Amino acid sequence: MEKLDKEEQRLLDLLPKGMERPRPLKELIKLTGWSSRRVRGTINRLIVLHHQPIGARYEHPNNGYFIITNDEERSAALAPLTSQIMVMTKRAQVIGNAKLNN
C-alpha cells in the first residue's frame, strides 16, 4: 500500500468518521475547489489503492461520504454497491444476448 499523497490526505481529512453526518459531494467540491470527477477519482484511489474504508449514503437529505467505523456502517455502504452490480450484470447480459439487425 502506497503512502497517501497530499491531495488524498486532504480529502481523507475532510471525511467524517461514521455515517451519521456524511459529507456530500457538493460540499467536498466546494471545500477542495476540485471537479466532481476529481473528488470521486480521489475517493476511488483511497478505497482501491490505499484500502481506506470509505462508504457513501445515497438517500436525501443525509447523503454523502464517510469513513466506515463498524460492521453496521459497512453493511449500509455495501448494500447499494451490491444492488448496482446486480443491475449492471443484468444489463450486460441483455446487451450481450441481444439480436442485432444487420
Salt bridges, closest charged atoms under 4 A:
GLU7 OE2 - ARG38 NH2 2.14
GLU8 OE2 - ARG45 NE 2.94
GLU8 OE1 - HIS50 NE2 2.99
GLU27 OE2 - ARG23 NE 2.80
GLU59 OE2 - ARG57 NH2 2.76
ASP71 OD1 - ARG74 NH2 3.28
